[in-house]
Every structure is written in C-alpha cells, then in structure tokens.
Amino acid sequence: MWGSWFGGQTAQQRKDAPKKAILDLRQQLDMLQKREKYLETQMSQQDDIARKNVTSNKTAARNALKRKKQHEHSLEQTNGQISMLEQQISSIESANINQETLVAMKNAGKAMQKIHGKMKMEDVDVTMEQLREQHELTQEIGNAITSMPITDPIDEDELEADLAALEQENLDEKMLKTGTIPQDSLQRLPTGVNGEIKGKTRAPAEEEDDEEAELRKLQAEMAM
C-alpha cells in the first residue's frame, strides 16, 4: 500500500491512474446528482404540505417549512459538492490530455531521430547536386535524340518524278484495256497531239452534213 503512494506503481498503473480517478469522480457525481433531484422533490412536497395546512394546522405547516429549510441547506451543500467534482474531473481530463500529448510528441521526436540517423546536411546537398546533374544529362540526351534525323531527307524532285511515272503507267494500263484515251488524260497530253485527236473526231460530223445536203437536194428535184 505504502509503495503505491511513494512511486511503487508500475508504468501501466501510472498510465491508468487518471482514468480510474475520473471514473471514481463520475460515480460520485452521479450519486450527488441523484441526491440533488431527491432534495428538490422533498422541498416541493414540504412546500405543498405547508400551503395546505397554513390555515387549518399551523403546527403542521411550521414543521413542513422547517423540513423544507433543512432540505434547502442540504441542497446547497450538494450543489457545492457537484460543482467541485465537475471542476476536478475537468482538471484531470485536461492534465491527462496534456500528458498524452507530451508523450506523443516525445515519441514523434524519437521516431524522427531514428529516421534521420546519421544523415547530415552535407549528404543532402551532395545528393541534390547529383540529382540536378542527372536531370540535366537526361535533358541533353533527349534533345540530342530528337534533333538528329535518323534518315536522309527526301528529294522532292525525285518524288515528283516517281509520281509522274506512276500516272503514266496507270494511263497506259487504261489504254490497253479500253483502246481509248480517257478524257481526264487528254488534258495532260501535248497541245499538238490533243488538237490532232480533236480534228479526227470532227470528221464524222462533216460526213453527216454532206449527206444531209444531198438528201435535201434530192427532195427538191422530186418536187419539181
């Protein structure tokens, strides 16, 4: 028993001591609050008795008022005890929170020390400088890769010549299949060739005109 009063408690007991004290105080506070309600009820009952007997039985009324005064005095004492217990509970809760906060902060400090270990600011500066150098090297490599062409540039004149050759091959294939020159290809032929072809296409029309003229001439002779 004496050991508990002079620091003989274990660490767990010291940790649970505030919680146990708060629990005991709350139990006592609950009992006082019940007593408070009881005294208020008794005061109300004695007041009713005094009012009923104030004219018919003054002795009974006087005794009821006396008991009411006694209950009022007890109620005042109970209210004072309730207020004191509430203050003690609040103080212990605040002290317990402060203690737990302090312990948490100490544990956080130890954890940070463990994490940092033998880390020094010089090591941090060296590491950051190495990271910057590697980042710059990465950018230089990327710029070199994107700026240097992998293949030679394409010759536009050669490309146009290849395109014209393909068009000529396509035209030749159409002529072999149909035996005629497509209309869309006539515009690409030289002017002399194009004019010669057009001249040949007008020959059938001229022959038709001659036939019409001869026919009209024959009709006129028959009419005579």
Summary of the structure (lengths in Angstrom):
residues: 224
radius of gyration: 59.8
end to end distance: 165.6
largest distance: 173.3
contacts: 470
relative contact order: 0.04
helix: 86%
strand: 0%
